[in-house]
């Protein structure tokens, strides 16, 4: 047995849990349930989804600013600028 809770599940009662003068067979050891990990998993998924959403919003905002800047350059300086967003293979 590697862990103390395995000893308790196997009905082995440690001496420090048995009060003096009490027969070991009369002692009932109550264990607390394992903590739930659902909250941690939900928090991790929420953080991951939020981070992905922020990245998408920033990429869209950057694309919009770049297009606006490319459209504004000819009116300011008289120079044409084009954005080449074609995929390279």
mmCIF file as gemmi writes it, N, C-alpha and C atoms, coordinates in Angstrom:
data_model
loop_
_atom_site.group_PDB
_atom_site.id
_atom_site.type_symbol
_atom_site.label_atom_id
_atom_site.label_alt_id
_atom_site.label_comp_id
_atom_site.label_asym_id
_atom_site.label_entity_id
_atom_site.label_seq_id
_atom_site.pdbx_PDB_ins_code
_atom_site.Cartn_x
_atom_site.Cartn_y
_atom_site.Cartn_z
_atom_site.occupancy
_atom_site.B_iso_or_equiv
_atom_site.pdbx_formal_charge
_atom_site.auth_seq_id
_atom_site.auth_asym_id
_atom_site.pdbx_PDB_model_num
ATOM 1 N N . UNK Axp A 1 ? 0.841 -1.17 0 1 0 ? 1 A 1
ATOM 2 C CA . UNK Axp A 1 ? 0 0 0 1 0 ? 1 A 1
ATOM 3 C C . UNK Axp A 1 ? 0.884 1.23 0 1 0 ? 1 A 1
ATOM 4 N N . UNK Axp A 2 ? 0.645 2.085 -0.98 1 0 ? 2 A 1
ATOM 5 C CA . UNK Axp A 2 ? 1.509 3.252 -1.132 1 0 ? 2 A 1
ATOM 6 C C . UNK Axp A 2 ? 1.012 4.48 -0.379 1 0 ? 2 A 1
ATOM 7 N N . UNK Axp A 3 ? -0.288 4.633 -0.292 1 0 ? 3 A 1
ATOM 8 C CA . UNK Axp A 3 ? -0.833 5.856 0.279 1 0 ? 3 A 1
ATOM 9 C C . UNK Axp A 3 ? -1.65 5.538 1.538 1 0 ? 3 A 1
ATOM 10 N N . UNK Axp A 4 ? -1.716 6.483 2.48 1 0 ? 4 A 1
ATOM 11 C CA . UNK Axp A 4 ? -2.467 6.241 3.717 1 0 ? 4 A 1
ATOM 12 C C . UNK Axp A 4 ? -3.949 5.975 3.477 1 0 ? 4 A 1
ATOM 13 N N . UNK Axp A 5 ? -4.538 6.601 2.45 1 0 ? 5 A 1
ATOM 14 C CA . UNK Axp A 5 ? -5.964 6.366 2.215 1 0 ? 5 A 1
ATOM 15 C C . UNK Axp A 5 ? -6.222 4.935 1.751 1 0 ? 5 A 1
ATOM 16 N N . UNK Axp A 6 ? -5.236 4.303 1.121 1 0 ? 6 A 1
ATOM 17 C CA . UNK Axp A 6 ? -5.387 2.893 0.759 1 0 ? 6 A 1
ATOM 18 C C . UNK Axp A 6 ? -5.453 2.026 2.016 1 0 ? 6 A 1
ATOM 19 N N . UNK Axp A 7 ? -4.696 2.388 3.035 1 0 ? 7 A 1
ATOM 20 C CA . UNK Axp A 7 ? -4.752 1.655 4.293 1 0 ? 7 A 1
ATOM 21 C C . UNK Axp A 7 ? -6.129 1.778 4.931 1 0 ? 7 A 1
ATOM 22 N N . UNK Axp A 8 ? -6.699 2.986 4.891 1 0 ? 8 A 1
ATOM 23 C CA . UNK Axp A 8 ? -8.018 3.179 5.489 1 0 ? 8 A 1
ATOM 24 C C . UNK Axp A 8 ? -9.085 2.427 4.689 1 0 ? 8 A 1
ATOM 25 N N . UNK Axp A 9 ? -8.959 2.418 3.337 1 0 ? 9 A 1
ATOM 26 C CA . UNK Axp A 9 ? -9.93 1.686 2.524 1 0 ? 9 A 1
ATOM 27 C C . UNK Axp A 9 ? -9.836 0.18 2.767 1 0 ? 9 A 1
ATOM 28 N N . UNK Axp A 10 ? -8.641 -0.292 3.112 1 0 ? 10 A 1
ATOM 29 C CA . UNK Axp A 10 ? -8.463 -1.716 3.387 1 0 ? 10 A 1
ATOM 30 C C . UNK Axp A 10 ? -8.857 -2.059 4.822 1 0 ? 10 A 1
ATOM 31 N N . UNK Axp A 11 ? -9.443 -1.098 5.524 1 0 ? 11 A 1
ATOM 32 C CA . UNK Axp A 11 ? -9.923 -1.271 6.896 1 0 ? 11 A 1
ATOM 33 C C . UNK Axp A 11 ? -8.778 -1.411 7.896 1 0 ? 11 A 1
ATOM 34 N N . UNK Axp A 12 ? -7.608 -0.896 7.574 1 0 ? 12 A 1
ATOM 35 C CA . UNK Axp A 12 ? -6.498 -0.843 8.521 1 0 ? 12 A 1
ATOM 36 C C . UNK Axp A 12 ? -6.581 0.505 9.221 1 0 ? 12 A 1
ATOM 37 N N . UNK Axp A 13 ? -6.708 0.468 10.512 1 0 ? 13 A 1
ATOM 38 C CA . UNK Axp A 13 ? -6.85 1.698 11.27 1 0 ? 13 A 1
ATOM 39 C C . UNK Axp A 13 ? -5.525 2.069 11.924 1 0 ? 13 A 1
ATOM 40 N N . UNK Axp A 14 ? -4.981 3.245 11.601 1 0 ? 14 A 1
ATOM 41 C CA . UNK Axp A 14 ? -3.744 3.675 12.26 1 0 ? 14 A 1
ATOM 42 C C . UNK Axp A 14 ? -3.971 3.884 13.752 1 0 ? 14 A 1
ATOM 43 N N . UNK Axp A 15 ? -2.948 3.623 14.521 1 0 ? 15 A 1
ATOM 44 C CA . UNK Axp A 15 ? -3.054 3.691 15.985 1 0 ? 15 A 1
ATOM 45 C C . UNK Axp A 15 ? -3.39 5.094 16.47 1 0 ? 15 A 1
ATOM 46 N N . UNK Axp A 16 ? -2.962 6.125 15.73 1 0 ? 16 A 1
ATOM 47 C CA . UNK Axp A 16 ? -3.237 7.483 16.197 1 0 ? 16 A 1
ATOM 48 C C . UNK Axp A 16 ? -4.708 7.873 16.011 1 0 ? 16 A 1
ATOM 49 N N . UNK Axp A 17 ? -5.478 7.094 15.232 1 0 ? 17 A 1
ATOM 50 C CA . UNK Axp A 17 ? -6.902 7.388 15.069 1 0 ? 17 A 1
ATOM 51 C C . UNK Axp A 17 ? -7.774 6.65 16.087 1 0 ? 17 A 1
ATOM 52 N N . UNK Axp A 18 ? -7.188 5.711 16.81 1 0 ? 18 A 1
ATOM 53 C CA . UNK Axp A 18 ? -7.955 4.925 17.78 1 0 ? 18 A 1
ATOM 54 C C . UNK Axp A 18 ? -7.749 5.522 19.168 1 0 ? 18 A 1
ATOM 55 N N . UNK Axp A 19 ? -8.827 5.956 19.819 1 0 ? 19 A 1
ATOM 56 C CA . UNK Axp A 19 ? -8.685 6.522 21.159 1 0 ? 19 A 1
ATOM 57 C C . UNK Axp A 19 ? -8.21 5.447 22.145 1 0 ? 19 A 1
ATOM 58 N N . UNK Axp A 20 ? -7.496 5.853 23.189 1 0 ? 20 A 1
ATOM 59 C CA . UNK Axp A 20 ? -7.036 4.869 24.166 1 0 ? 20 A 1
ATOM 60 C C . UNK Axp A 20 ? -8.207 4.193 24.875 1 0 ? 20 A 1
ATOM 61 N N . UNK Axp A 21 ? -8.073 2.884 25.08 1 0 ? 21 A 1
ATOM 62 C CA . UNK Axp A 21 ? -9.082 2.126 25.797 1 0 ? 21 A 1
ATOM 63 C C . UNK Axp A 21 ? -10.24 1.655 24.931 1 0 ? 21 A 1
ATOM 64 N N . UNK Axp A 22 ? -10.2 1.9 23.635 1 0 ? 22 A 1
ATOM 65 C CA . UNK Axp A 22 ? -11.28 1.499 22.736 1 0 ? 22 A 1
ATOM 66 C C . UNK Axp A 22 ? -10.795 0.314 21.902 1 0 ? 22 A 1
ATOM 67 N N . UNK Axp A 23 ? -11.659 -0.666 21.716 1 0 ? 23 A 1
ATOM 68 C CA . UNK Axp A 23 ? -11.317 -1.83 20.896 1 0 ? 23 A 1
ATOM 69 C C . UNK Axp A 23 ? -11.245 -1.399 19.425 1 0 ? 23 A 1
ATOM 70 N N . UNK Axp A 24 ? -10.193 -1.796 18.71 1 0 ? 24 A 1
ATOM 71 C CA . UNK Axp A 24 ? -10.047 -1.361 17.305 1 0 ? 24 A 1
ATOM 72 C C . UNK Axp A 24 ? -11.219 -1.758 16.408 1 0 ? 24 A 1
ATOM 73 N N . UNK Axp A 25 ? -11.923 -2.829 16.736 1 0 ? 25 A 1
ATOM 74 C CA . UNK Axp A 25 ? -13.059 -3.227 15.914 1 0 ? 25 A 1
ATOM 75 C C . UNK Axp A 25 ? -14.265 -2.322 16.079 1 0 ? 25 A 1
ATOM 76 N N . UNK Axp A 26 ? -14.295 -1.505 17.131 1 0 ? 26 A 1
ATOM 77 C CA . UNK Axp A 26 ? -15.425 -0.612 17.381 1 0 ? 26 A 1
ATOM 78 C C . UNK Axp A 26 ? -15.233 0.765 16.751 1 0 ? 26 A 1
ATOM 79 N N . UNK Axp A 27 ? -14.074 0.996 16.151 1 0 ? 27 A 1
ATOM 80 C CA . UNK Axp A 27 ? -13.769 2.314 15.593 1 0 ? 27 A 1
ATOM 81 C C . UNK Axp A 27 ? -14.197 2.35 14.133 1 0 ? 27 A 1
ATOM 82 N N . UNK Axp A 28 ? -14.903 3.405 13.764 1 0 ? 28 A 1
ATOM 83 C CA . UNK Axp A 28 ? -15.289 3.631 12.369 1 0 ? 28 A 1
ATOM 84 C C . UNK Axp A 28 ? -14.541 4.866 11.881 1 0 ? 28 A 1
ATOM 85 N N . UNK Axp A 29 ? -13.77 4.704 10.824 1 0 ? 29 A 1
ATOM 86 C CA . UNK Axp A 29 ? -13.013 5.815 10.26 1 0 ? 29 A 1
ATOM 87 C C . UNK Axp A 29 ? -13.793 6.355 9.071 1 0 ? 29 A 1
ATOM 88 N N . UNK Axp A 30 ? -14.108 7.638 9.106 1 0 ? 30 A 1
ATOM 89 C CA . UNK Axp A 30 ? -14.871 8.284 8.038 1 0 ? 30 A 1
ATOM 90 C C . UNK Axp A 30 ? -13.894 9.098 7.193 1 0 ? 30 A 1
ATOM 91 N N . UNK Axp A 31 ? -13.968 8.869 5.89 1 0 ? 31 A 1
ATOM 92 C CA . UNK Axp A 31 ? -13.078 9.582 4.979 1 0 ? 31 A 1
ATOM 93 C C . UNK Axp A 31 ? -13.834 10.677 4.252 1 0 ? 31 A 1
ATOM 94 N N . UNK Axp A 32 ? -13.147 11.768 4.013 1 0 ? 32 A 1
ATOM 95 C CA . UNK Axp A 32 ? -13.728 12.847 3.213 1 0 ? 32 A 1
ATOM 96 C C . UNK Axp A 32 ? -13.656 12.455 1.736 1 0 ? 32 A 1
ATOM 97 N N . UNK Axp A 33 ? -14.636 12.859 0.945 1 0 ? 33 A 1
ATOM 98 C CA . UNK Axp A 33 ? -14.595 12.53 -0.483 1 0 ? 33 A 1
ATOM 99 C C . UNK Axp A 33 ? -13.466 13.287 -1.195 1 0 ? 33 A 1
ATOM 100 N N . UNK Axp A 34 ? -13.052 12.758 -2.309 1 0 ? 34 A 1
ATOM 101 C CA . UNK Axp A 34 ? -12.005 13.41 -3.095 1 0 ? 34 A 1
ATOM 102 C C . UNK Axp A 34 ? -12.532 14.745 -3.625 1 0 ? 34 A 1
ATOM 103 N N . UNK Axp A 35 ? -11.696 15.768 -3.688 1 0 ? 35 A 1
ATOM 104 C CA . UNK Axp A 35 ? -12.166 17.056 -4.215 1 0 ? 35 A 1
ATOM 105 C C . UNK Axp A 35 ? -12.477 16.943 -5.707 1 0 ? 35 A 1
ATOM 106 N N . UNK Axp A 36 ? -13.468 17.696 -6.122 1 0 ? 36 A 1
ATOM 107 C CA . UNK Axp A 36 ? -13.876 17.679 -7.522 1 0 ? 36 A 1
ATOM 108 C C . UNK Axp A 36 ? -12.899 18.504 -8.357 1 0 ? 36 A 1
ATOM 109 N N . UNK Axp A 37 ? -12.594 18.016 -9.546 1 0 ? 37 A 1
ATOM 110 C CA . UNK Axp A 37 ? -11.695 18.739 -10.448 1 0 ? 37 A 1
ATOM 111 C C . UNK Axp A 37 ? -12.471 19.428 -11.555 1 0 ? 37 A 1
ATOM 112 N N . UNK Axp A 38 ? -13.803 19.379 -11.496 1 0 ? 38 A 1
ATOM 113 C CA . UNK Axp A 38 ? -14.616 19.991 -12.55 1 0 ? 38 A 1
ATOM 114 C C . UNK Axp A 38 ? -14.39 21.498 -12.609 1 0 ? 38 A 1
ATOM 115 N N . UNK Axp A 39 ? -14.23 22.141 -11.475 1 0 ? 39 A 1
ATOM 116 C CA . UNK Axp A 39 ? -14.005 23.583 -11.453 1 0 ? 39 A 1
ATOM 117 C C . UNK Axp A 39 ? -12.694 23.969 -12.108 1 0 ? 39 A 1
ATOM 118 N N . UNK Axp A 40 ? -11.653 23.193 -11.846 1 0 ? 40 A 1
ATOM 119 C CA . UNK Axp A 40 ? -10.354 23.484 -12.451 1 0 ? 40 A 1
ATOM 120 C C . UNK Axp A 40 ? -10.391 23.281 -13.959 1 0 ? 40 A 1
ATOM 121 N N . UNK Axp A 41 ? -11.073 22.218 -14.39 1 0 ? 41 A 1
ATOM 122 C CA . UNK Axp A 41 ? -11.171 21.951 -15.824 1 0 ? 41 A 1
ATOM 123 C C . UNK Axp A 41 ? -11.957 23.066 -16.511 1 0 ? 41 A 1
ATOM 124 N N . UNK Axp A 42 ? -13.069 23.475 -15.911 1 0 ? 42 A 1
ATOM 125 C CA . UNK Axp A 42 ? -13.874 24.544 -16.488 1 0 ? 42 A 1
ATOM 126 C C . UNK Axp A 42 ? -13.098 25.859 -16.536 1 0 ? 42 A 1
ATOM 127 N N . UNK Axp A 43 ? -12.329 26.149 -15.506 1 0 ? 43 A 1
ATOM 128 C CA . UNK Axp A 43 ? -11.513 27.363 -15.501 1 0 ? 43 A 1
ATOM 129 C C . UNK Axp A 43 ? -10.466 27.318 -16.601 1 0 ? 43 A 1
ATOM 130 N N . UNK Axp A 44 ? -9.822 26.172 -16.798 1 0 ? 44 A 1
ATOM 131 C CA . UNK Axp A 44 ? -8.816 26.037 -17.845 1 0 ? 44 A 1
ATOM 132 C C . UNK Axp A 44 ? -9.44 26.219 -19.228 1 0 ? 44 A 1
ATOM 133 N N . UNK Axp A 45 ? -10.605 25.613 -19.444 1 0 ? 45 A 1
ATOM 134 C CA . UNK Axp A 45 ? -11.281 25.765 -20.739 1 0 ? 45 A 1
ATOM 135 C C . UNK Axp A 45 ? -11.71 27.214 -20.983 1 0 ? 45 A 1
ATOM 136 N N . UNK Axp A 46 ? -12.17 27.884 -19.939 1 0 ? 46 A 1
ATOM 137 C CA . UNK Axp A 46 ? -12.586 29.277 -20.075 1 0 ? 46 A 1
ATOM 138 C C . UNK Axp A 46 ? -11.404 30.172 -20.409 1 0 ? 46 A 1
ATOM 139 N N . UNK Axp A 47 ? -10.282 29.96 -19.744 1 0 ? 47 A 1
ATOM 140 C CA . UNK Axp A 47 ? -9.09 30.763 -20.022 1 0 ? 47 A 1
ATOM 141 C C . UNK Axp A 47 ? -8.598 30.515 -21.437 1 0 ? 47 A 1
ATOM 142 N N . UNK Axp A 48 ? -8.598 29.256 -21.867 1 0 ? 48 A 1
ATOM 143 C CA . UNK Axp A 48 ? -8.15 28.928 -23.216 1 0 ? 48 A 1
ATOM 144 C C . UNK Axp A 48 ? -9.055 29.555 -24.266 1 0 ? 48 A 1
ATOM 145 N N . UNK Axp A 49 ? -10.369 29.448 -24.086 1 0 ? 49 A 1
ATOM 146 C CA . UNK Axp A 49 ? -11.304 30.038 -25.04 1 0 ? 49 A 1
ATOM 147 C C . UNK Axp A 49 ? -11.195 31.561 -25.05 1 0 ? 49 A 1
ATOM 148 N N . UNK Axp A 50 ? -11.029 32.155 -23.89 1 0 ? 50 A 1
ATOM 149 C CA . UNK Axp A 50 ? -10.874 33.607 -23.814 1 0 ? 50 A 1
ATOM 150 C C . UNK Axp A 50 ? -9.616 34.092 -24.498 1 0 ? 50 A 1
ATOM 151 N N . UNK Axp A 51 ? -8.529 33.351 -24.314 1 0 ? 51 A 1
ATOM 152 C CA . UNK Axp A 51 ? -7.27 33.721 -24.975 1 0 ? 51 A 1
ATOM 153 C C . UNK Axp A 51 ? -7.404 33.614 -26.487 1 0 ? 51 A 1
ATOM 154 N N . UNK Axp A 52 ? -8.036 32.541 -26.964 1 0 ? 52 A 1
ATOM 155 C CA . UNK Axp A 52 ? -8.233 32.376 -28.407 1 0 ? 52 A 1
ATOM 156 C C . UNK Axp A 52 ? -9.11 33.5 -28.959 1 0 ? 52 A 1
ATOM 157 N N . UNK Axp A 53 ? -10.148 33.878 -28.223 1 0 ? 53 A 1
ATOM 158 C CA . UNK Axp A 53 ? -11.024 34.958 -28.671 1 0 ? 53 A 1
ATOM 159 C C . UNK Axp A 53 ? -10.28 36.284 -28.74 1 0 ? 53 A 1
ATOM 160 N N . UNK Axp A 54 ? -9.446 36.565 -27.757 1 0 ? 54 A 1
ATOM 161 C CA . UNK Axp A 54 ? -8.663 37.807 -27.765 1 0 ? 54 A 1
ATOM 162 C C . UNK Axp A 54 ? -7.711 37.826 -28.953 1 0 ? 54 A 1
ATOM 163 N N . UNK Axp A 55 ? -7.086 36.705 -29.269 1 0 ? 55 A 1
ATOM 164 C CA . UNK Axp A 55 ? -6.16 36.646 -30.403 1 0 ? 55 A 1
ATOM 165 C C . UNK Axp A 55 ? -6.909 36.89 -31.712 1 0 ? 55 A 1
ATOM 166 N N . UNK Axp A 56 ? -8.088 36.292 -31.854 1 0 ? 56 A 1
ATOM 167 C CA . UNK Axp A 56 ? -8.874 36.497 -33.076 1 0 ? 56 A 1
ATOM 168 C C . UNK Axp A 56 ? -9.302 37.951 -33.208 1 0 ? 56 A 1
ATOM 169 N N . UNK Axp A 57 ? -9.751 38.559 -32.118 1 0 ? 57 A 1
ATOM 170 C CA . UNK Axp A 57 ? -10.179 39.962 -32.161 1 0 ? 57 A 1
ATOM 171 C C . UNK Axp A 57 ? -8.998 40.87 -32.493 1 0 ? 57 A 1
ATOM 172 N N . UNK Axp A 58 ? -7.835 40.612 -31.912 1 0 ? 58 A 1
ATOM 173 C CA . UNK Axp A 58 ? -6.659 41.427 -32.221 1 0 ? 58 A 1
ATOM 174 C C . UNK Axp A 58 ? -6.232 41.268 -33.672 1 0 ? 58 A 1
ATOM 175 N N . UNK Axp A 59 ? -6.301 40.047 -34.202 1 0 ? 59 A 1
ATOM 176 C CA . UNK Axp A 59 ? -5.946 39.833 -35.61 1 0 ? 59 A 1
ATOM 177 C C . UNK Axp A 59 ? -6.904 40.573 -36.53 1 0 ? 59 A 1
ATOM 178 N N . UNK Axp A 60 ? -8.208 40.539 -36.212 1 0 ? 60 A 1
ATOM 179 C CA . UNK Axp A 60 ? -9.191 41.249 -37.025 1 0 ? 60 A 1
ATOM 180 C C . UNK Axp A 60 ? -8.971 42.764 -36.939 1 0 ? 60 A 1
ATOM 181 N N . UNK Axp A 61 ? -8.687 43.269 -35.744 1 0 ? 61 A 1
ATOM 182 C CA . UNK Axp A 61 ? -8.445 44.705 -35.579 1 0 ? 61 A 1
ATOM 183 C C . UNK Axp A 61 ? -7.19 45.132 -36.332 1 0 ? 61 A 1
ATOM 184 N N . UNK Axp A 62 ? -6.147 44.309 -36.287 1 0 ? 62 A 1
ATOM 185 C CA . UNK Axp A 62 ? -4.918 44.643 -37.018 1 0 ? 62 A 1
ATOM 186 C C . UNK Axp A 62 ? -5.176 44.656 -38.522 1 0 ? 62 A 1
ATOM 187 N N . UNK Axp A 63 ? -5.951 43.696 -39.007 1 0 ? 63 A 1
ATOM 188 C CA . UNK Axp A 63 ? -6.27 43.644 -40.432 1 0 ? 63 A 1
ATOM 189 C C . UNK Axp A 63 ? -7.065 44.881 -40.845 1 0 ? 63 A 1
ATOM 190 N N . UNK Axp A 64 ? -8.018 45.277 -40.016 1 0 ? 64 A 1
ATOM 191 C CA . UNK Axp A 64 ? -8.829 46.456 -40.313 1 0 ? 64 A 1
ATOM 192 C C . UNK Axp A 64 ? -7.982 47.724 -40.307 1 0 ? 64 A 1
ATOM 193 N N . UNK Axp A 65 ? -7.071 47.841 -39.333 1 0 ? 65 A 1
ATOM 194 C CA . UNK Axp A 65 ? -6.198 49.021 -39.278 1 0 ? 65 A 1
ATOM 195 C C . UNK Axp A 65 ? -5.257 49.063 -40.472 1 0 ? 65 A 1
ATOM 196 N N . UNK Axp A 66 ? -4.744 47.915 -40.888 1 0 ? 66 A 1
ATOM 197 C CA . UNK Axp A 66 ? -3.847 47.887 -42.043 1 0 ? 66 A 1
ATOM 198 C C . UNK Axp A 66 ? -4.591 48.275 -43.314 1 0 ? 66 A 1
ATOM 199 N N . UNK Axp A 67 ? -5.806 47.793 -43.48 1 0 ? 67 A 1
ATOM 200 C CA . UNK Axp A 67 ? -6.589 48.158 -44.663 1 0 ? 67 A 1
ATOM 201 C C . UNK Axp A 67 ? -6.944 49.641 -44.646 1 0 ? 67 A 1
ATOM 202 N N . UNK Axp A 68 ? -7.273 50.168 -43.468 1 0 ? 68 A 1
ATOM 203 C CA . UNK Axp A 68 ? -7.589 51.592 -43.359 1 0 ? 68 A 1
ATOM 204 C C . UNK Axp A 68 ? -6.36 52.442 -43.649 1 0 ? 68 A 1
ATOM 205 N N . UNK Axp A 69 ? -5.208 52.006 -43.179 1 0 ? 69 A 1
ATOM 206 C CA . UNK Axp A 69 ? -3.975 52.752 -43.442 1 0 ? 69 A 1
ATOM 207 C C . UNK Axp A 69 ? -3.635 52.711 -44.926 1 0 ? 69 A 1
ATOM 208 N N . UNK Axp A 70 ? -3.832 51.564 -45.558 1 0 ? 70 A 1
ATOM 209 C CA . UNK Axp A 70 ? -3.546 51.458 -46.994 1 0 ? 70 A 1
ATOM 210 C C . UNK Axp A 70 ? -4.5 52.317 -47.809 1 0 ? 70 A 1
ATOM 211 N N . UNK Axp A 71 ? -5.735 52.47 -47.343 1 0 ? 71 A 1
ATOM 212 C CA . UNK Axp A 71 ? -6.693 53.319 -48.046 1 0 ? 71 A 1
ATOM 213 C C . UNK Axp A 71 ? -6.428 54.795 -47.793 1 0 ? 71 A 1
ATOM 214 N N . UNK Axp A 72 ? -5.841 55.132 -46.652 1 0 ? 72 A 1
ATOM 215 C CA . UNK Axp A 72 ? -5.611 56.534 -46.313 1 0 ? 72 A 1
ATOM 216 C C . UNK Axp A 72 ? -4.327 57.083 -46.905 1 0 ? 72 A 1
ATOM 217 N N . UNK Axp A 73 ? -3.375 56.239 -47.234 1 0 ? 73 A 1
ATOM 218 C CA . UNK Axp A 73 ? -2.08 56.724 -47.744 1 0 ? 73 A 1
ATOM 219 C C . UNK Axp A 73 ? -2.234 57.491 -49.056 1 0 ? 73 A 1
ATOM 220 N N . UNK Axp A 74 ? -3.029 57.03 -50.032 1 0 ? 74 A 1
ATOM 221 C CA . UNK Axp A 74 ? -3.131 57.808 -51.278 1 0 ? 74 A 1
ATOM 222 C C . UNK Axp A 74 ? -3.732 59.196 -51.075 1 0 ? 74 A 1
ATOM 223 N N . UNK Axp A 75 ? -4.608 59.357 -50.109 1 0 ? 75 A 1
ATOM 224 C CA . UNK Axp A 75 ? -5.21 60.67 -49.895 1 0 ? 75 A 1
ATOM 225 C C . UNK Axp A 75 ? -4.248 61.628 -49.204 1 0 ? 75 A 1
ATOM 226 N N . UNK Axp A 76 ? -3.321 61.085 -48.437 1 0 ? 76 A 1
ATOM 227 C CA . UNK Axp A 76 ? -2.404 61.943 -47.687 1 0 ? 76 A 1
ATOM 228 C C . UNK Axp A 76 ? -1.193 62.322 -48.532 1 0 ? 76 A 1
ATOM 229 N N . UNK Axp A 77 ? -0.543 61.327 -49.108 1 0 ? 77 A 1
ATOM 230 C CA . UNK Axp A 77 ? 0.702 61.619 -49.791 1 0 ? 77 A 1
ATOM 231 C C . UNK Axp A 77 ? 0.634 61.482 -51.298 1 0 ? 77 A 1
ATOM 232 N N . UNK Axp A 78 ? -0.461 61.01 -51.82 1 0 ? 78 A 1
ATOM 233 C CA . UNK Axp A 78 ? -0.575 60.835 -53.253 1 0 ? 78 A 1
ATOM 234 C C . UNK Axp A 78 ? 0.135 59.598 -53.769 1 0 ? 78 A 1
ATOM 235 N N . UNK Axp A 79 ? 0.545 58.717 -52.896 1 0 ? 79 A 1
ATOM 236 C CA . UNK Axp A 79 ? 1.252 57.504 -53.282 1 0 ? 79 A 1
ATOM 237 C C . UNK Axp A 79 ? 0.295 56.332 -53.103 1 0 ? 79 A 1
ATOM 238 N N . UNK Axp A 80 ? 0.278 55.423 -54.057 1 0 ? 80 A 1
ATOM 239 C CA . UNK Axp A 80 ? -0.596 54.261 -53.962 1 0 ? 80 A 1
ATOM 240 C C . UNK Axp A 80 ? 0.1 53.129 -53.213 1 0 ? 80 A 1
ATOM 241 N N . UNK Axp A 81 ? -0.616 52.492 -52.309 1 0 ? 81 A 1
ATOM 242 C CA . UNK Axp A 81 ? -0.104 51.347 -51.564 1 0 ? 81 A 1
ATOM 243 C C . UNK Axp A 81 ? -1.147 50.243 -51.683 1 0 ? 81 A 1
ATOM 244 N N . UNK Axp A 82 ? -0.699 49.068 -52.006 1 0 ? 82 A 1
ATOM 245 C CA . UNK Axp A 82 ? -1.634 47.951 -52.074 1 0 ? 82 A 1
ATOM 246 C C . UNK Axp A 82 ? -1.142 46.842 -51.164 1 0 ? 82 A 1
ATOM 247 N N . UNK Axp A 83 ? -2.069 46.157 -50.547 1 0 ? 83 A 1
ATOM 248 C CA . UNK Axp A 83 ? -1.736 45.046 -49.682 1 0 ? 83 A 1
ATOM 249 C C . UNK Axp A 83 ? -1.926 43.766 -50.476 1 0 ? 83 A 1
ATOM 250 N N . UNK Axp A 84 ? -0.898 42.957 -50.524 1 0 ? 84 A 1
ATOM 251 C CA . UNK Axp A 84 ? -0.97 41.686 -51.231 1 0 ? 84 A 1
ATOM 252 C C . UNK Axp A 84 ? -1.158 40.59 -50.192 1 0 ? 84 A 1
ATOM 253 N N . UNK Axp A 85 ? -2.373 40.093 -50.106 1 0 ? 85 A 1
ATOM 254 C CA . UNK Axp A 85 ? -2.687 39.084 -49.116 1 0 ? 85 A 1
ATOM 255 C C . UNK Axp A 85 ? -2.852 37.704 -49.757 1 0 ? 85 A 1
ATOM 256 N N . UNK Axp A 86 ? -2.324 37.537 -50.971 1 0 ? 86 A 1
ATOM 257 C CA . UNK Axp A 86 ? -2.457 36.253 -51.661 1 0 ? 86 A 1
ATOM 258 C C . UNK Axp A 86 ? -1.613 35.208 -50.957 1 0 ? 86 A 1
ATOM 259 N N . UNK Axp A 87 ? -2.089 33.958 -51.018 1 0 ? 87 A 1
ATOM 260 C CA . UNK Axp A 87 ? -1.358 32.861 -50.415 1 0 ? 87 A 1
ATOM 261 C C . UNK Axp A 87 ? -0.203 32.45 -51.309 1 0 ? 87 A 1
ATOM 262 N N . UNK Axp A 88 ? 0.902 32.185 -50.707 1 0 ? 88 A 1
ATOM 263 C CA . UNK Axp A 88 ? 2.069 31.706 -51.452 1 0 ? 88 A 1
ATOM 264 C C . UNK Axp A 88 ? 2.148 30.194 -51.263 1 0 ? 88 A 1
ATOM 265 N N . UNK Axp A 89 ? 2.344 29.489 -52.362 1 0 ? 89 A 1
ATOM 266 C CA . UNK Axp A 89 ? 2.414 28.025 -52.29 1 0 ? 89 A 1
ATOM 267 C C . UNK Axp A 89 ? 3.828 27.542 -52.298 1 0 ? 89 A 1
